Structure formats: structure tokens, C-alpha cells
Amino acid sequence: MATPLQILGLSGSLRKKSYNTAALRAARQFLPDGMAMEIFDLAPIPIYNEDIREQGFPEPVQALRNRIAAADAMLIVSPEYNYSIPGPLKNAIDWVSRPPNQPFDGKPIAIMGATPGGIGTARAQYHLRQVFVYLNGMVLNRPEVMIASAHAKFDEQGNLTDGATGEHIQKMLIALADWTHRLRQGGLVEARA
């Protein structure tokens, strides 16, 4: 039996009742066969400071770098702050992407986001795509999952209650698995050891 694809999930929000963290947790129930997901909490990542980095990566940063390197693919779920990427997520990307051996290079990545607003984090997602062009992350183009009116799609406990949103998440995860396998077959991504 094949080893399951290991997905690393990140939420761009630190808020306890975040719709994005709830969407990330909900994604676990829609994983296709042959896929498993670990969620990494960005809260312990310190604010980026090159003076600190010159002394070595802080332990939470090194842990995240190791998890990204070990994962077959990533799922990033993020809110949109001021038309762009929230600070905690951008900060983590900035830390992790520093040399040597930045682990986003060639990594299959799916992006989605949730918001009470009407456009479902579209601008933040496009800014993330721009960042990953520079870092050579292999971002899945479609399907895009932009969860608008999130307050009507999750209950007070953070459970996803909207079936159509669940179907979109499931389709994206199936596409991420296919994308990861295709990148491997084309020699663009190495399988985990």
C-alpha cells in the first residue's frame, strides 16, 4: 500500500474563532484516500529580524521549515487584511524562505480563504500567488476556493455547515493530490524519502 501524501496545513489567522482555521480543520474531513494532513500553528513564530536570523533560526521557525520540507504538499488557508496577506502568515513565509534551502522551492501548494465579506479573500490569495512565484512554490491554479459570507457557513463551534463549500474544498484537495502526483511524474517534485 502506498504511503499517504502528507499535507501541511497553515492558517494565516491566529484568532481562536477564525473562520480560516475552522476551514482548515474542516478540510481534514474532505481529504481524499491516500492523503493525511498535519496543521502547524504559526503563533510561536517571532517577528522576523535579520539580526536574530544571523544567530540561527529560532526553534519554532526551524520546526516549520522542517515540516514544510518533509511535507509532500501544503494547504494554506488565510484571511485578507487590508486587501493583502495577514502579517502572521507573511512573517512566517519571510522567515522560512531565508537561505539556505528554502523549502517552498518546488512545493505543491493549494490556497483558500474565508471571510465574512463578499469576495472570499481573492486579493490576499492573489498576493500569496505572487509571493510563491518568487519562491518557486507550485501553486495549484484551480479550483479556487474563496469562502465568502463565512459567518453563514460555520456554526458557533467552528463547524462547517455549508455543503456546497465542503464540496469545493473536497474538489480542491483532490486536485492538489493530482497536482502533486503530476509534478512528481514530471520530475519537478521529489517524493519524500
Secondary structure, DSSP 4 states (H G I P E B T S, - for coil): -PPPEEEEEEES---TT-HHHHHHHHHGGGPPTTEEEEEE--TTPPPP-HHHHTT---HHHHHHHHHHHH-SEEEEE---BTTB--HHHHHHHHHHTSSSS-TTTT-EEEEEEE-SSSSTTHHHHHHHHHHHHHHT-EE--SS-EEE-SGGGTB-TTS-B--HHHHHHHHHHHHHHHHHHHHHHHTTSSPPP-
